[in-house]
Each structure stands twice: as C-alpha cells, then as structure tokens.
Amino acid sequence: MIGRLKRYDLIYNQNCSHGEESSSEVFQFIDRGSSLILSAPHATASFVNKHEKKADLFTGALVQYLGETENVSTLIRVKYTPYKCLISDYVVEQSLQEHFFLDIHGFNQDMDYDICLGTAEYEAKGYPYLDKVIAIAEKYHLKYIVNHPNYTGKAGLTGRYQKAFGKPNAIQMEFQKYLRNFYSHANMVENVTIPFMRDVMREYLQEAEKEKAPL
C-alpha cells in the first residue's frame, strides 16, 4: 500500500507540486459508476485569491488509491494553472449533481483536532451522512470538529455544490498532515486513515444501494 501511494504521489508533487504540466486536462475524472465521488481539488498547487496556493500534500495519491481499491469514482486536480480554475465549475459543467461528494483537503494549522468536517451553508444537524462519518471517526479515536470557522467548506466545492444544485450531498473533509503523510507516518496512514476512509465510503455506498432497492 505505502509503495503504491508513493508512486502515485510522484504524479502530483512533480514540477514543484505543479503536477502534470503537459496534461490537457486540469482535473482528471475517473468515472467508475458509483453514487459517491472522492475529490481532491488541491492535489497540486492551485491559483486562489490572486496567488498560488500550496498543494494539500498527499491528498491526490490517497484519493487515487482509495478510488481504485474501492471502485469509487474520483475527481482530482492533476496540474496547476496560473488562473482560477475551480473544481466546482467542473462539477457543474459535467452535471454531477446526482452524486455525493467527499471533498478531501489537508490542513497544517496547529489545532487539537485530527479532522475538520464542513457542511458549508447547511446546518450540521440532519446533514446527509454526517452522523455516520462522525461515528466512524469516533471508532478510530479521531478527534473531529464540525464547521470550524476556517474549514466550513463555504468557499469550496461543498458550498458551491449547495448553491448550484440547491441541496447538500457534499462534505469537506480536512485532514491533519500526520493522517496524510505516508512517508513520515506510514503506520498511521495504513492503520487509521485508509481504514477510516474505507468505512466511510462503504457506508455511503451501502446506503445508496438501499435507496435503489425496490420496496
């Protein structure tokens, strides 16, 4: 697992985290026909607020690995552009409103939390699947916070999805670096991060199948 993650990481951290500069596409969408899409909007550096934003390190490799091993669709930024290019615009253009999104980010702020969960413009109470995510976080002894002022998702895919389609269905998930860094914290990634995400993803997929099942 760790070796595979490191190989995938080469895609995103090349060219000073500008990714595949020769790619004709900014975002790579791998459609595996799942109701859930994992996204990594800052897998490479991006252009935000008129300047270059550093990559959310390791998120591209983690999402790519999880998508492949769990047969879930993925949407990942694969190259930097010196102009604003939003993943939310891609989602709207591709009419992906019938999907749920787990939007994966990374934070380096010194906070006493492992994960920050954002529901953007919607209240957390009753937000789709949020209670499931929280229960699984508690199972893995991950300290979480919902809608930390810096990580609500209002300016990201979660909030823009809500405004574009008038419904929730997306959660911003911010991970501390030690939950992402498979170079320095391989044991944590292998035994906590990946299993946690697998459980979350399977919960989404199981519930989606129940909704499709005939009465």
C-alpha positions in Angstrom: 0.0 0.0 0.0 2.6 2.6 1.0 4.8 1.9 -2.0 1.8 2.4 -4.3 0.9 5.6 -2.6 4.4 6.9 -3.0 4.3 6.1 -6.7 1.0 7.9 -7.2 2.3 10.9 -5.2 5.0 11.4 -7.9 2.2 12.5 -10.3 1.2 15.4 -8.1 4.4 16.5 -6.5 6.4 16.8 -9.7 7.3 20.2 -11.0 7.3 21.8 -7.5 3.8 20.4 -6.9 2.5 21.8 -10.2 1.7 18.2 -11.3 1.4 17.1 -14.9 2.0 20.4 -16.6 1.7 18.7 -20.1 -1.7 17.4 -19.3 -4.6 18.7 -21.5 -6.9 18.5 -18.5 -6.7 20.3 -15.2 -9.0 17.8 -13.4 -9.0 14.1 -14.0 -12.4 12.4 -13.6 -12.4 8.7 -13.4 -16.0 7.6 -13.6 -16.5 4.2 -12.1 -20.2 4.5 -12.0 -20.5 5.0 -8.2 -23.0 7.2 -6.5 -20.1 8.6 -4.5 -17.2 10.7 -5.8 -14.0 11.3 -3.9 -12.4 14.6 -4.9 -9.0 16.2 -4.3 -9.2 19.8 -5.5 -5.8 20.8 -4.2 -3.8 17.7 -5.1 -1.4 20.0 -6.9 -0.9 23.7 -6.3 -3.7 25.9 -7.4 -4.5 29.6 -8.1 -6.6 31.1 -5.3 -7.2 34.7 -4.3 -4.8 36.0 -7.0 -1.9 33.9 -5.8 -0.5 30.4 -5.9 -1.9 28.2 -3.1 0.3 25.3 -2.0 -0.9 21.8 -2.6 -2.7 19.8 0.1 0.1 17.3 0.1 -0.6 13.6 -0.4 -4.4 14.1 -1.0 -4.1 13.2 -4.6 -2.4 9.9 -4.0 -4.8 9.0 -1.2 -7.9 9.7 -3.3 -6.5 7.9 -6.3 -5.6 4.8 -4.2 -9.0 4.8 -2.4 -10.9 5.2 -5.6 -9.1 2.3 -7.3 -9.2 -0.1 -4.4 -12.9 0.6 -3.5 -14.1 1.0 -7.1 -15.3 4.6 -6.5 -15.2 7.5 -8.9 -12.6 10.2 -8.3 -12.1 13.8 -9.4 -8.5 15.0 -8.8 -6.6 18.2 -9.8 -3.6 17.0 -11.8 -2.0 20.3 -12.7 -1.5 23.8 -11.7 -2.9 26.7 -13.7 -1.8 30.4 -13.2 -5.5 31.4 -13.2 -8.6 30.4 -11.3 -9.9 27.0 -12.2 -12.4 25.6 -9.8 -13.4 22.0 -9.3 -16.9 23.2 -8.6 -17.2 24.6 -12.1 -16.2 21.2 -13.5 -18.8 19.5 -11.4 -21.5 21.9 -12.7 -20.3 21.6 -16.3 -20.4 17.8 -16.1 -23.8 17.8 -14.4 -22.6 15.6 -11.4 -25.4 16.8 -9.1 -26.8 13.3 -8.6 -23.6 12.2 -6.8 -22.5 12.5 -3.2 -19.0 14.1 -2.7 -16.3 13.6 -0.1 -14.1 16.5 -0.8 -10.6 15.8 0.6 -8.3 18.5 1.9 -5.4 18.9 4.2 -4.6 21.5 6.9 -1.4 22.3 8.7 -2.8 24.7 11.3 -1.8 23.8 14.9 -5.1 22.7 16.3 -6.1 20.0 18.7 -8.2 18.1 16.0 -7.5 15.3 13.6 -10.3 16.1 11.2 -12.4 19.1 10.4 -15.7 18.4 8.7 -17.5 21.2 6.8 -21.2 21.4 5.8 -20.9 25.0 4.4 -24.3 26.8 4.2 -26.3 24.0 5.7 -26.7 23.3 9.4 -24.9 20.2 10.6 -28.0 18.8 12.3 -29.6 16.3 9.9 -26.9 16.8 7.2 -26.7 13.7 5.0 -24.3 11.0 6.3 -22.6 13.4 8.7 -23.6 11.3 11.7 -22.2 8.2 10.0 -18.9 10.0 9.4 -18.7 11.1 13.0 -19.5 7.7 14.3 -16.7 6.2 12.2 -14.3 8.9 13.3 -15.0 8.0 16.9 -14.5 4.3 16.1 -10.9 5.2 15.1 -10.4 7.6 18.0 -10.1 10.6 15.7 -10.8 13.9 17.3 -13.1 15.9 15.0 -14.8 19.3 14.8 -17.7 20.2 12.6 -17.7 23.6 10.8 -14.5 25.1 12.3 -14.6 28.8 11.2 -11.6 28.1 8.9 -12.9 24.9 7.4 -16.6 25.1 6.8 -16.3 24.4 3.1 -18.4 27.5 2.2 -15.8 28.7 -0.4 -15.0 25.3 -1.7 -16.8 22.5 -3.5 -19.2 21.9 -0.7 -20.7 25.4 -0.6 -20.6 25.8 -4.3 -22.3 22.5 -4.9 -25.1 23.6 -2.5 -25.6 26.9 -4.3 -25.5 25.4 -7.8 -27.9 22.5 -7.1 -29.9 23.6 -4.1 -29.1 20.5 -1.9 -26.3 19.3 0.4 -24.7 15.9 -0.6 -21.1 17.1 -0.2 -18.9 17.2 2.9 -15.5 18.9 3.1 -13.0 16.7 5.0 -9.8 18.3 6.2 -7.1 16.0 7.5 -4.1 16.8 9.7 -0.8 16.2 8.0 0.1 13.2 10.1 -3.0 11.5 8.7 -1.9 12.1 5.2 1.9 11.8 5.2 2.6 8.2 4.2 6.4 9.0 4.2 6.7 10.0 7.8 3.6 8.4 9.2 3.1 5.3 7.2 1.7 3.3 10.1 -0.9 6.0 10.8 -2.0 6.2 7.2 -2.1 2.4 6.8 -3.9 1.6 10.0 -6.1 4.7 10.6 -6.6 7.0 7.6 -7.2 4.3 4.9 -9.4 2.1 7.1 -11.4 5.2 8.3 -12.0 6.4 4.7 -12.9 2.9 3.6 -15.5 2.6 6.3 -16.9 6.0 5.4 -17.1 5.2 1.7 -18.7 1.8 2.2 -21.4 3.4 4.4 -22.2 5.8 1.6 -22.3 3.0 -1.0 -24.4 0.7 1.2 -27.0 3.4 1.9 -27.2 4.3 -1.7 -27.8 0.7 -2.7 -30.6 0.5 -0.1 -32.3 3.6 -1.6 -32.1 1.9 -5.0 -33.6 -1.4 -3.8 -37.2 -2.0 -4.7 -39.8 -2.0 -1.9 
